[in-house]
Amino acid sequence: MRDTAINLRARAAQRDLIDRASKMLGKNRSDFMLEASCEKAQSVMLDQVYFTLESGDFKRFSQLLDAPVKPNPALEKLLTMPAPWEKADKPIKALKHSTTKTRRA
């Protein structure tokens, strides 16, 4: 049960946009806004990782990223645990190792 209020002001056009989108998903405005805000907050928090490396260190770092994944039972266990913002009663599916390499531009 929700027990804390969050108040904000919006323009009528913003409210109307939110209302249209929430109806498309069969949700009320509060549920839609809370879900969207929490998703954005999680994304912002997870993206706040920045570091710099000298060229030699970057080369070694890149090699480690490109190396095949080794089995790690402790990590497998961690990845099956729910995130702090998820309900504990939701089962989490274990992630499978992928042999596909991906790179960010």
C-alpha positions as CSV (number, residue, x, y, z in Angstrom):
1,M,0.0,0.0,0.0
2,R,1.3,3.4,-0.9
3,D,1.6,5.7,2.1
4,T,3.6,8.7,0.8
5,A,2.2,11.5,-1.5
6,I,4.2,13.0,-4.3
7,N,2.8,16.3,-5.6
8,L,3.7,18.1,-8.8
9,R,2.4,20.8,-11.1
10,A,2.1,20.2,-14.9
11,R,0.7,22.1,-17.9
12,A,-2.6,20.9,-19.2
13,A,-1.0,19.5,-22.4
14,Q,1.4,17.4,-20.3
15,R,-1.5,16.0,-18.2
16,D,-3.5,15.2,-21.3
17,L,-0.6,13.4,-22.9
18,I,0.0,11.4,-19.7
19,D,-3.7,10.6,-19.5
20,R,-3.9,9.4,-23.1
21,A,-0.8,7.2,-22.7
22,S,-2.0,5.7,-19.4
23,K,-5.4,4.9,-20.9
24,M,-3.7,3.1,-23.8
25,L,-2.0,0.8,-21.2
26,G,-5.2,0.4,-19.1
27,K,-3.6,2.3,-16.1
28,N,-4.7,5.2,-14.1
29,R,-2.6,8.4,-14.1
30,S,-1.0,7.8,-10.8
31,D,0.1,4.2,-11.6
32,F,1.4,5.3,-15.0
33,M,3.4,8.2,-13.6
34,L,4.8,6.3,-10.7
35,E,5.9,3.4,-13.0
36,A,7.4,5.7,-15.6
37,S,9.2,7.8,-12.9
38,C,10.6,4.7,-11.2
39,E,11.8,3.3,-14.6
40,K,13.6,6.6,-15.4
41,A,15.1,6.8,-11.9
42,Q,16.5,3.3,-12.1
43,S,17.9,4.0,-15.6
44,V,19.6,7.2,-14.4
45,M,21.1,5.5,-11.4
46,L,22.4,2.6,-13.4
47,D,24.0,4.9,-16.0
48,Q,26.0,6.9,-13.5
49,V,29.2,5.1,-14.0
50,Y,32.1,7.0,-15.6
51,F,35.8,6.4,-15.5
52,T,38.9,7.2,-17.5
53,L,41.9,5.0,-18.4
54,E,45.3,5.5,-19.9
55,S,45.7,3.9,-23.3
56,G,47.6,0.9,-22.1
57,D,45.0,0.3,-19.3
58,F,42.2,0.8,-21.8
59,K,43.7,-1.8,-24.1
60,R,43.9,-4.4,-21.2
61,F,40.4,-3.5,-20.2
62,S,39.1,-4.0,-23.7
63,Q,40.9,-7.4,-23.9
64,L,39.2,-8.4,-20.7
65,L,35.8,-7.4,-22.0
66,D,36.3,-9.3,-25.2
67,A,37.5,-12.4,-23.5
68,P,35.1,-15.4,-23.3
69,V,33.0,-15.4,-20.2
70,K,34.1,-17.9,-17.5
71,P,31.5,-19.6,-15.3
72,N,31.0,-17.8,-12.0
73,P,28.6,-19.6,-9.6
74,A,28.5,-16.7,-7.2
75,L,27.5,-14.3,-10.0
76,E,24.9,-16.7,-11.3
77,K,23.4,-16.8,-7.8
78,L,23.5,-13.0,-7.5
79,L,21.7,-12.6,-10.9
80,T,18.8,-14.7,-9.7
81,M,18.1,-12.5,-6.7
82,P,15.5,-9.7,-7.1
83,A,16.7,-6.2,-7.4
84,P,16.0,-4.0,-4.3
85,W,13.2,-2.2,-6.2
86,E,11.5,-5.4,-7.3
87,K,9.0,-7.2,-5.2
88,A,10.5,-10.3,-3.5
89,D,7.5,-12.4,-4.5
90,K,8.3,-12.1,-8.2
91,P,10.5,-14.9,-9.6
92,I,13.6,-13.8,-11.4
93,K,14.8,-15.8,-14.4
94,A,18.5,-16.7,-14.5
95,L,20.4,-15.0,-17.2
96,K,22.2,-17.3,-19.7
97,H,25.7,-16.6,-20.9
98,S,25.9,-15.4,-24.5
99,T,28.7,-16.1,-26.9
100,T,27.7,-13.1,-28.9
101,K,30.0,-10.1,-28.5
102,T,28.5,-6.7,-28.3
103,R,30.1,-3.3,-28.3
104,R,28.9,0.2,-27.6
105,A,29.8,2.9,-30.1
